[in-house]
Amino acid sequence: MEKINYKEIVSQYPWIIKRDQYAVISPDTDGFLCGLFMSNYLNWKVIGFYDGKILKIKKGVSVKDCVFLDMEILRKDVRSVGHHMNLHNINNPPSGYHQIMKNCINPNYIRQFDRAHNFSQKYPLGSIHLLFFIIDNTYSNLAKIKKMV
């Protein structure tokens, strides 16, 4: 089984460890946990919710200034973190797919996994676990980062 290189994720997506950011979360348990975790450890502010259909966001804030947690926003200028398998066949992606994934952290995409070939090997945990491992690997341990807040 391939391992995810969390330091490489931070190198490619440095915004994931940046302090004091706006977050939009999915309105489910994983989304709420992600929002609580990032607000507790990196002082992020949850300023909105998005369920895939309806977006509620703080007035005057652009989605380009936010990080969407526990969902993939397939727009190249919007940052997001998710773990869902949203590609059927990596060998036949929709036009422009790789371009729109440039600001999306997704462990299945990073490992080049798709539903057709790798569904049984997909990232088995929620977005909260992915964030936990990224932050923990960046700061050696969470107690250290908590002292910095």
VOLUM-196658 format. One record per atom (N, C-alpha, C, CB): chain; x, y, z. Coordinates in nm, 4 decimals. Glycine has a CB too. Layout:
N
A;X;Y;Z
...
***
This chain:
149
A;0.0839;-0.1186;0.0000
A;0.0000;0.0000;0.0000
A;0.0883;0.1249;0.0000
A;-0.0954;-0.0001;0.1221
A;0.0546;0.2199;-0.0856
A;0.1301;0.3435;-0.0916
A;0.1057;0.4269;0.0331
A;0.0934;0.4227;-0.2168
A;0.2104;0.4988;0.0725
A;0.1966;0.5912;0.1837
A;0.1838;0.7317;0.1286
A;0.3164;0.5804;0.2811
A;0.1127;0.8131;0.2011
A;0.0967;0.9516;0.1612
A;0.2096;1.0317;0.2224
A;-0.0413;1.0075;0.2041
A;0.2745;1.1130;0.1403
A;0.3846;1.1968;0.1862
A;0.3276;1.3330;0.2262
A;0.4949;1.2117;0.0754
A;0.3082;1.3514;0.3561
A;0.2447;1.4730;0.4064
A;0.3328;1.5951;0.3874
A;0.2103;1.4572;0.5529
A;0.4641;1.5790;0.3959
A;0.5551;1.6921;0.3724
A;0.5448;1.7391;0.2273
A;0.7015;1.6526;0.4058
A;0.5280;1.6468;0.1362
A;0.5106;1.6821;-0.0046
A;0.3791;1.7568;-0.0259
A;0.5149;1.5558;-0.0926
A;0.2758;1.7166;0.0451
A;0.1479;1.7877;0.0359
A;0.1656;1.9323;0.0796
A;0.0398;1.7183;0.1222
A;0.2343;1.9534;0.1917
A;0.2569;2.0887;0.2420
A;0.3417;2.1687;0.1442
A;0.3244;2.0845;0.3799
A;0.4385;2.1040;0.0828
A;0.5229;2.1720;-0.0152
A;0.4412;2.2166;-0.1368
A;0.6379;2.0801;-0.0595
A;0.3507;2.1322;-0.1825
A;0.2702;2.1630;-0.2997
A;0.1529;2.2558;-0.2670
A;0.2185;2.0348;-0.3615
A;0.1004;2.2446;-0.1443
A;-0.0151;2.3237;-0.1022
A;0.0178;2.3951;0.0300
A;-0.1419;2.2329;-0.0865
A;0.1077;2.4925;0.0303
A;0.1507;2.5552;0.1560
A;0.0381;2.6255;0.2317
A;0.2599;2.6543;0.1277
A;-0.0681;2.6585;0.1641
A;-0.1811;2.7240;0.2293
A;-0.2464;2.6361;0.3353
A;-0.2839;2.7638;0.1261
A;-0.2257;2.5058;0.3305
A;-0.2930;2.4165;0.4255
A;-0.2414;2.4336;0.5682
A;-0.2754;2.2721;0.3821
A;-0.1214;2.4872;0.5850
A;-0.0696;2.5075;0.7212
A;-0.0621;2.6559;0.7580
A;0.0691;2.4439;0.7347
A;-0.1172;2.7392;0.6738
A;-0.1157;2.8831;0.7007
A;-0.2188;2.9165;0.8095
A;-0.1452;2.9638;0.5703
A;-0.1805;3.0024;0.8981
A;-0.2663;3.0424;1.0095
A;-0.3701;3.1462;0.9660
A;-0.1813;3.0981;1.1240
A;-0.4739;3.1607;1.0464
A;-0.5725;3.2689;1.0344
A;-0.6405;3.2757;0.8981
A;-0.5063;3.4004;1.0624
A;-0.6923;3.1642;0.8522
A;-0.7631;3.1614;0.7244
A;-0.9129;3.1467;0.7465
A;-0.7111;3.0472;0.6361
A;-0.9882;3.1771;0.6427
A;-1.1324;3.1528;0.6427
A;-1.1585;3.0113;0.5928
A;-1.2072;3.2574;0.5546
A;-1.2559;2.9464;0.6535
A;-1.2933;2.8117;0.6122
A;-1.4430;2.8040;0.5875
A;-1.2511;2.7087;0.7180
A;-1.4783;2.7274;0.4858
A;-1.6163;2.6899;0.4591
A;-1.6195;2.5393;0.4780
A;-1.6653;2.7344;0.3133
A;-1.7139;2.4917;0.5576
A;-1.7169;2.3488;0.5896
A;-1.8426;2.2820;0.5350
A;-1.7086;2.3281;0.7409
A;-1.8324;2.1518;0.5186
A;-1.9513;2.0741;0.4845
A;-2.0349;2.0607;0.6116
A;-1.9134;1.9326;0.4249
A;-2.1670;2.0598;0.5987
A;-2.2525;2.0556;0.7179
A;-2.2777;1.9119;0.7661
A;-2.3861;2.1245;0.6886
A;-2.1701;1.8391;0.7890
A;-2.1821;1.7051;0.8453
A;-2.0749;1.6886;0.9524
A;-2.1688;1.5952;0.7345
A;-2.0711;1.5739;1.0150
A;-1.9786;1.5520;1.1263
A;-1.8344;1.5753;1.0855
A;-1.9941;1.4115;1.1805
A;-1.7928;1.5212;0.9721
A;-1.6544;1.5372;0.9272
A;-1.6230;1.6842;0.9020
A;-1.6288;1.4547;0.7997
A;-1.7140;1.7556;0.8407
A;-1.6934;1.8980;0.8162
A;-1.6800;1.9774;0.9452
A;-1.8074;1.9534;0.7340
A;-1.7689;1.9493;1.0415
A;-1.7614;2.0194;1.1700
A;-1.6314;1.9873;1.2431
A;-1.8812;1.9824;1.2579
A;-1.5890;1.8613;1.2395
A;-1.4623;1.8237;1.3034
A;-1.3449;1.8958;1.2372
A;-1.4415;1.6709;1.2965
A;-1.3463;1.9033;1.1048
A;-1.2393;1.9745;1.0331
A;-1.2355;2.1213;1.0735
A;-1.2586;1.9624;0.8805
A;-1.3513;2.1841;1.0794
A;-1.3569;2.3237;1.1190
A;-1.3082;2.3462;1.2615
A;-1.4972;2.3750;1.1047
A;-1.3502;2.2599;1.3527
A;-1.3053;2.2710;1.4921
A;-1.1550;2.2504;1.5036
A;-1.3785;2.1693;1.5802
A;-1.1040;2.1511;1.4338
A;-0.9619;2.1196;1.4393
A;-0.8767;2.2348;1.3868
A;-0.9332;1.9933;1.3599
A;-0.9101;2.2850;1.2687
A;-0.8293;2.3911;1.2087
A;-0.8444;2.5234;1.2853
A;-0.8689;2.4105;1.0614
A;-0.9607;2.5476;1.3418
A;-0.9762;2.6696;1.4216
A;-0.8990;2.6581;1.5526
A;-1.1253;2.6974;1.4500
A;-0.8939;2.5401;1.6095
A;-0.8224;2.5196;1.7348
A;-0.6707;2.5254;1.7172
A;-0.8617;2.3867;1.7949
A;-0.6194;2.4654;1.6100
A;-0.4749;2.4552;1.5938
A;-0.4128;2.5629;1.5065
A;-0.4417;2.3237;1.5373
A;-0.4876;2.6188;1.4120
A;-0.4297;2.7213;1.3244
A;-0.5101;2.8508;1.3229
A;-0.4186;2.6678;1.1837
A;-0.6044;2.8622;1.4150
A;-0.6832;2.9839;1.4304
A;-0.7634;3.0192;1.3051
A;-0.5926;3.0986;1.4663
A;-0.8111;2.9165;1.2333
A;-0.8965;2.9412;1.1182
A;-1.0334;2.9842;1.1669
A;-0.9068;2.8158;1.0282
A;-1.1031;3.0601;1.0855
A;-1.2378;3.1071;1.1169
A;-1.3371;3.0404;1.0220
A;-1.2469;3.2624;1.1065
A;-1.4312;2.9670;1.0781
A;-1.5370;2.9078;0.9972
A;-1.6368;3.0184;0.9674
A;-1.6055;2.7856;1.0699
A;-1.6490;3.0511;0.8393
A;-1.7355;3.1626;0.8000
A;-1.8456;3.1198;0.7032
A;-1.6524;3.2727;0.7369
A;-1.8589;2.9865;0.6852
A;-1.9646;2.9426;0.5958
A;-1.9819;2.7927;0.5909
A;-1.9385;2.9927;0.4599
A;-2.0898;2.7536;0.5256
A;-2.1247;2.6130;0.5058
A;-2.1613;2.5921;0.3597
A;-2.2421;2.5698;0.5994
A;-2.1290;2.4738;0.3087
A;-2.1670;2.4400;0.1717
A;-2.2017;2.2921;0.1674
A;-2.0525;2.4740;0.0703
A;-2.3212;2.2615;0.1177
A;-2.3652;2.1223;0.1120
A;-2.3623;2.0643;-0.0290
A;-2.5043;2.1109;0.1678
A;-2.2986;2.1338;-0.1199
A;-2.2943;2.0887;-0.2590
A;-2.4006;2.1551;-0.3446
A;-2.3105;1.9389;-0.2656
A;-2.4981;2.2167;-0.2797
A;-2.6047;2.2865;-0.3518
A;-2.6181;2.4306;-0.3049
A;-2.7376;2.2134;-0.3341
A;-2.6201;2.4482;-0.1735
A;-2.6416;2.5814;-0.1165
A;-2.5168;2.6250;-0.0417
A;-2.7648;2.5826;-0.0222
A;-2.4704;2.7452;-0.0738
A;-2.3542;2.8040;-0.0068
A;-2.4028;2.9180;0.0818
A;-2.2477;2.8547;-0.1104
A;-2.3689;2.9106;0.2092
A;-2.3940;3.0192;0.3044
A;-2.2578;3.0665;0.3513
A;-2.4854;2.9729;0.4263
A;-2.2259;3.1925;0.3226
A;-2.0936;3.2449;0.3533
A;-2.1070;3.3870;0.4094
A;-2.0029;3.2433;0.2269
A;-2.0130;3.4250;0.4934
A;-2.0136;3.5574;0.5545
A;-2.0149;3.6644;0.4458
A;-1.8914;3.5757;0.6474
A;-2.1004;3.7614;0.4625
A;-2.1151;3.8698;0.3655
A;-1.9819;3.9420;0.3463
A;-2.2241;3.9693;0.4112
A;-1.9468;3.9657;0.2216
A;-1.8256;4.0398;0.1884
A;-1.7012;3.9545;0.1727
A;-1.8007;4.1409;0.2919
A;-1.7128;3.8232;0.1939
A;-1.5973;3.7336;0.1803
A;-1.6092;3.6580;0.0480
A;-1.5885;3.6336;0.3012
A;-1.5015;3.6560;-0.0273
A;-1.4983;3.5834;-0.1545
A;-1.4618;3.4366;-0.1302
A;-1.3972;3.6489;-0.2527
A;-1.5180;3.3479;-0.2093
A;-1.4821;3.2062;-0.1969
A;-1.3337;3.1853;-0.2263
A;-1.5678;3.1202;-0.2921
A;-1.2727;3.2747;-0.3003
A;-1.1299;3.2645;-0.3306
A;-1.0431;3.2913;-0.2083
A;-1.0931;3.3614;-0.4415
A;-1.1015;3.3506;-0.1047
A;-1.0287;3.3784;0.0195
A;-1.0505;3.2693;0.1236
A;-1.0713;3.5131;0.0766
A;-1.1182;3.1632;0.0867
A;-1.1544;3.0566;0.1814
A;-1.0880;2.9246;0.1425
A;-1.3080;3.0390;0.1871
A;-1.0848;2.8346;0.2400
A;-1.0494;2.6951;0.2140
A;-1.1742;2.6138;0.2456
A;-0.9238;2.6473;0.3004
A;-1.2190;2.5357;0.1506
A;-1.3349;2.4496;0.1694
A;-1.2867;2.3179;0.2299
A;-1.4109;2.4257;0.0343
A;-1.3447;2.2809;0.3437
A;-1.3022;2.1612;0.4160
A;-1.4049;2.0498;0.4037
A;-1.2779;2.1936;0.5628
A;-1.3565;1.9312;0.3765
A;-1.4354;1.8094;0.3597
A;-1.5210;1.8128;0.2341
A;-1.5234;1.7878;0.4802
A;-1.4675;1.8718;0.1299
A;-1.5335;1.8706;0.0000
A;-1.4343;1.9136;-0.1074
A;-1.6580;1.9630;0.0000
A;-1.4512;1.8606;-0.2236
A;-1.3676;1.8999;-0.3361
A;-1.4427;2.0044;-0.4169
A;-1.3295;1.7770;-0.4243
A;-1.3823;2.1187;-0.4308
A;-1.4387;2.2238;-0.5152
A;-1.3548;2.2236;-0.6425
A;-1.4380;2.3666;-0.4429
A;-1.4133;2.1812;-0.7484
A;-1.3379;2.1602;-0.8719
A;-1.3308;2.2887;-0.9549
A;-1.4016;2.0474;-0.9546
A;-1.2639;2.3853;-0.8956
A;-1.2350;2.5136;-0.9601
A;-1.0897;2.5462;-0.9301
A;-1.3319;2.6285;-0.9098
A;-1.0120;2.5790;-1.0320
A;-0.8676;2.5977;-1.0128
A;-0.8325;2.7128;-0.9198
A;-0.8017;2.6205;-1.1453
A;-0.9215;2.8086;-0.9024
A;-0.8902;2.9232;-0.8174
A;-0.9549;2.9143;-0.6784
A;-0.9347;3.0505;-0.8859
A;-1.0090;2.7966;-0.6423
A;-1.0683;2.7761;-0.5106
A;-0.9955;2.6611;-0.4419
A;-1.2215;2.7471;-0.5213
A;-0.9505;2.6860;-0.3189
A;-0.8760;2.5854;-0.2424
A;-0.9727;2.4956;-0.1660
A;-0.7767;2.6532;-0.1445
A;-0.9421;2.3644;-0.1673
A;-1.0293;2.2713;-0.0969
A;-0.9527;2.1470;-0.0534
A;-1.1477;2.2321;-0.1852
A;-1.0124;2.0782;0.0449
A;-0.9569;1.9542;0.0990
A;-1.0706;1.8540;0.1099
A;-0.8875;1.9773;0.2385
A;-1.0502;1.7367;0.0538
A;-1.1505;1.6315;0.0639
A;-1.0854;1.4954;0.0471
A;-1.2611;1.6513;-0.0407
A;-1.1643;1.3927;0.0578
A;-1.1116;1.2565;0.0445
A;-1.2022;1.1693;-0.0418
A;-1.0944;1.1927;0.1823
A;-1.2955;1.2301;-0.1100
A;-1.3945;1.1558;-0.1864
A;-1.3390;1.1159;-0.3232
A;-1.5220;1.2388;-0.2028
A;-1.3819;1.0027;-0.3726
A;-1.3406;0.9593;-0.5070
A;-1.4331;1.0262;-0.6075
A;-1.3450;0.8019;-0.5216
A;-1.3818;1.1215;-0.6797
A;-1.4655;1.1954;-0.7741
A;-1.4257;1.1733;-0.9194
A;-1.4598;1.3422;-0.7428
A;-1.3411;1.0759;-0.9435
A;-1.2995;1.0448;-1.0802
A;-1.3250;0.8976;-1.1074
A;-1.1496;1.0798;-1.1028
A;-1.3946;0.8702;-1.2160
A;-1.4239;0.7305;-1.2474
A;-1.3021;0.6580;-1.3032
A;-1.5387;0.7221;-1.3466
A;-1.2347;0.7189;-1.4006
A;-1.1223;0.6511;-1.4648
A;-1.0084;0.7508;-1.4871
A;-1.1660;0.5866;-1.5995
A;-0.8987;0.7322;-1.4156
A;-0.7834;0.8227;-1.4244
A;-0.7237;0.8249;-1.5653
A;-0.6760;0.7813;-1.3233
A;-0.7436;0.7173;-1.6402
A;-0.6914;0.7089;-1.7774
A;-0.7771;0.7851;-1.8777
A;-0.6811;0.5639;-1.8201
A;-0.8950;0.8280;-1.8348
A;-0.9852;0.9001;-1.9238
A;-1.0563;1.0118;-1.8449
A;-1.0890;0.8023;-1.9881
A;-0.9792;1.1080;-1.7946
A;-1.0412;1.2140;-1.7146
A;-1.1160;1.3131;-1.8031
A;-0.9351;1.2876;-1.6317
A;-1.2110;1.3837;-1.7455
A;-1.2784;1.4895;-1.8220
A;-1.1773;1.5954;-1.8644
A;-1.3925;1.5541;-1.7386
A;-1.2072;1.6655;-1.9693
A;-1.1200;1.7714;-2.0184
A;-1.0945;1.8741;-1.9083
A;-1.1815;1.8393;-2.1422
A;-0.9677;1.9062;-1.8866
A;-0.9296;2.0066;-1.7879
A;-0.9281;1.9588;-1.6438
A;-1.0206;2.1206;-1.7983
A;-0.9515;1.8312;-1.6199
A;-0.9619;1.7792;-1.4833
A;-0.8366;1.8048;-1.4003
A;-0.9901;1.6311;-1.4870
A;-0.7206;1.7769;-1.4557
A;-0.5970;1.7934;-1.3792
A;-0.5716;1.9411;-1.3457
A;-0.4779;1.7359;-1.4579
A;-0.6142;2.0302;-1.4317
A;-0.5992;2.1731;-1.4066
A;-0.6880;2.2176;-1.2900
A;-0.6332;2.2535;-1.5332
A;-0.8111;2.1685;-1.2853
A;-0.9019;2.2118;-1.1786
A;-0.8684;2.1483;-1.0443
A;-1.0449;2.1789;-1.2158
A;-0.7854;2.0438;-1.0443
A;-0.7463;1.9792;-0.9188
A;-0.6210;2.0422;-0.8577
A;-0.7226;1.8306;-0.9422
A;-0.5661;2.1445;-0.9202
A;-0.4400;2.2037;-0.8732
A;-0.4488;2.2661;-0.7347
A;-0.3942;2.3077;-0.9703
A;-0.5660;2.3044;-0.6904
A;-0.5823;2.3633;-0.5580
A;-0.6674;2.2765;-0.4665
A;-0.6439;2.5007;-0.5698
A;-0.6754;2.1493;-0.4977
A;-0.7562;2.0567;-0.4187
A;-0.6674;1.9468;-0.3614
A;-0.8698;1.9955;-0.5044
A;-0.6646;1.9370;-0.2293
A;-0.5895;1.8291;-0.1645
A;-0.6840;1.7105;-0.1498
A;-0.5313;1.8739;-0.0243
A;-0.6517;1.6032;-0.2173
A;-0.7326;1.4816;-0.2122
A;-0.6374;1.3621;-0.2195
A;-0.8388;1.4778;-0.3292
A;-0.6321;1.2792;-0.1163
A;-0.5365;1.1678;-0.1143
A;-0.5593;1.0655;-0.2247
A;-0.5427;1.0985;0.0184
A;-0.6819;1.0499;-0.2698
A;-0.7072;0.9569;-0.3797
A;-0.6521;1.0115;-0.5102
A;-0.8571;0.9290;-0.3934
A;-0.6683;1.1407;-0.5329
A;-0.6129;1.2027;-0.6524
A;-0.4603;1.2014;-0.6478
A;-0.6648;1.3464;-0.6671
A;-0.4027;1.2326;-0.5325
A;-0.2573;1.2326;-0.5174
A;-0.1990;1.0962;-0.5513
A;-0.2181;1.2724;-0.3749
A;-0.2668;0.9913;-0.5084
A;-0.2181;0.8549;-0.5348
A;-0.2647;0.8016;-0.6706
A;-0.2650;0.7605;-0.4242
A;-0.3340;0.8862;-0.7481
A;-0.3831;0.8486;-0.8812
A;-0.4837;0.7335;-0.8748
A;-0.2658;0.8097;-0.9713
A;-0.5686;0.7372;-0.7733
A;-0.6715;0.6345;-0.7554
A;-0.8026;0.6822;-0.8159
A;-0.6902;0.6003;-0.6055
A;-0.8757;0.5896;-0.8731
A;-1.0070;0.6188;-0.9282
A;-1.1049;0.5082;-0.8900
A;-0.9996;0.6346;-1.0813
A;-1.2318;0.5315;-0.9183
A;-1.3351;0.4321;-0.8833
A;-1.3223;0.3047;-0.9649
A;-1.4740;0.4910;-0.9035
A;-1.2855;0.3157;-1.0894
A;-1.2813;0.1986;-1.1770
A;-1.1725;0.0989;-1.1383
A;-1.2605;0.2424;-1.3195
A;-1.0585;0.1488;-1.0896
A;-0.9442;0.0610;-1.0655
A;-0.9065;0.0440;-0.9191
A;-0.8273;0.1126;-1.1389
A;-0.9418;0.1390;-0.8334
A;-0.8865;0.1397;-0.6979
A;-0.9888;0.1594;-0.5869
A;-0.7847;0.2461;-0.6877
A;-1.1147;0.1369;-0.6143
A;-1.2153;0.1681;-0.5136
A;-1.1886;0.0970;-0.3806
A;-1.3528;0.1308;-0.5650
A;-1.1444;-0.0260;-0.3853
A;-1.1184;-0.1001;-0.2617
A;-0.9945;-0.0492;-0.1882
A;-1.1023;-0.2478;-0.2924
A;-0.9126;0.0339;-0.2538
A;-0.7908;0.0880;-0.1931
A;-0.8047;0.2361;-0.1574
A;-0.6729;0.0687;-0.2873
A;-0.9248;0.2902;-0.1729
A;-0.9426;0.4342;-0.1514
A;-0.9017;0.4746;-0.0104
A;-1.0881;0.4743;-0.1770
A;-0.8777;0.6030;0.0050
A;-0.8434;0.6586;0.1348
A;-0.9577;0.6265;0.2304
A;-0.8172;0.8130;0.1262
A;-0.9297;0.5501;0.3353
A;-1.0386;0.4937;0.4153
A;-1.0939;0.5846;0.5244
A;-0.9923;0.3690;0.4775
A;-1.0324;0.6970;0.5466
A;-1.0721;0.7803;0.6591
A;-1.1377;0.9087;0.6112
A;-0.9518;0.8122;0.7469
A;-1.1815;0.9897;0.7037
A;-1.2440;1.1158;0.6691
A;-1.1421;1.2263;0.6492
A;-1.3423;1.1554;0.7753
A;-1.1899;1.3409;0.6064
A;-1.1026;1.4569;0.5861
A;-1.0347;1.4994;0.7153
A;-1.1822;1.5735;0.5290
A;-1.1008;1.4802;0.8287
A;-1.0402;1.5179;0.9560
A;-0.9107;1.4412;0.9788
A;-1.1377;1.4928;1.0714
A;-0.9070;1.3151;0.9415
A;-0.7853;1.2356;0.9589
A;-0.6737;1.2860;0.8681
A;-0.8135;1.0876;0.9306
A;-0.7075;1.3212;0.7468
A;-0.6089;1.3752;0.6539
A;-0.5494;1.5045;0.7100
A;-0.6726;1.4005;0.5153
A;-0.6337;1.5950;0.7579
A;-0.5845;1.7196;0.8167
A;-0.4998;1.6925;0.9405
A;-0.7015;1.8116;0.8523
A;-0.5451;1.6007;1.0227
A;-0.4696;1.5664;1.1436
A;-0.3283;1.5216;1.1080
A;-0.5418;1.4560;1.2230
A;-0.3150;1.4328;1.0107
A;-0.1830;1.3811;0.9738
A;-0.0972;1.4892;0.9075
A;-0.1978;1.2607;0.8796
A;-0.1571;1.5755;0.8268
A;-0.0804;1.6842;0.7649
A;-0.0244;1.7769;0.8727
A;-0.1688;1.7641;0.6656
A;-0.1083;1.8203;0.9637
A;-0.0651;1.9129;1.0685
A;0.0319;1.8448;1.1637
A;-0.1859;1.9671;1.1460
A;0.0031;1.7241;1.2045
A;0.0908;1.6523;1.2972
A;0.2290;1.6287;1.2357
A;0.0275;1.5183;1.3373
A;0.2349;1.5910;1.1089
A;0.3636;1.5692;1.0426
A;0.4389;1.6992;1.0198
A;0.3430;1.4983;0.9102
A;0.3693;1.8082;1.0062
A;0.4340;1.9375;0.9847
A;0.4968;1.9905;1.1130
A;0.3335;2.0384;0.9305
A;0.4274;1.9760;1.2217
A;0.4713;2.0356;1.3475
A;0.5252;1.9332;1.4473
A;0.3574;2.1109;1.4099
A;0.5545;1.8134;1.4053
A;0.6075;1.7049;1.4873
A;0.5061;1.6512;1.5866
A;0.7295;1.7515;1.5610
A;0.4393;1.7377;1.6560
A;0.3298;1.6917;1.7414
A;0.2343;1.8072;1.7668
A;0.3835;1.6344;1.8756
A;0.1108;1.7727;1.7931
A;0.0075;1.8742;1.8064
A;0.0223;1.9588;1.9327
A;-0.1272;1.8089;1.8052
A;0.0864;1.9060;2.0342
A;0.1075;1.9849;2.1557
A;0.1957;2.1054;2.1244
A;0.1715;1.8984;2.2674
A;0.2939;2.0868;2.0375
A;0.3847;2.1950;2.0003
A;0.3095;2.3071;1.9286
A;0.4978;2.1417;1.9112
A;0.2255;2.2729;1.8337
A;0.1534;2.3769;1.7609
A;0.0517;2.4454;1.8515
A;0.0833;2.3176;1.6378
A;-0.0098;2.3706;1.9424
A;-0.1086;2.4304;2.0297
A;-0.0461;2.5417;2.1141
A;-0.1712;2.3239;2.1196
A;0.0777;2.5269;2.1532
A;0.1473;2.6294;2.2312
A;0.1678;2.7567;2.1504
A;0.2817;2.5768;2.2798
A;0.1690;2.7445;2.0174
A;0.1932;2.8586;1.9302
A;0.0674;2.9449;1.9115
A;0.2435;2.8103;1.7950
A;-0.0495;2.8914;1.9420
A;-0.1748;2.9642;1.9184
A;-0.1943;3.0719;2.0209
A;-0.2937;2.8698;1.9200
***
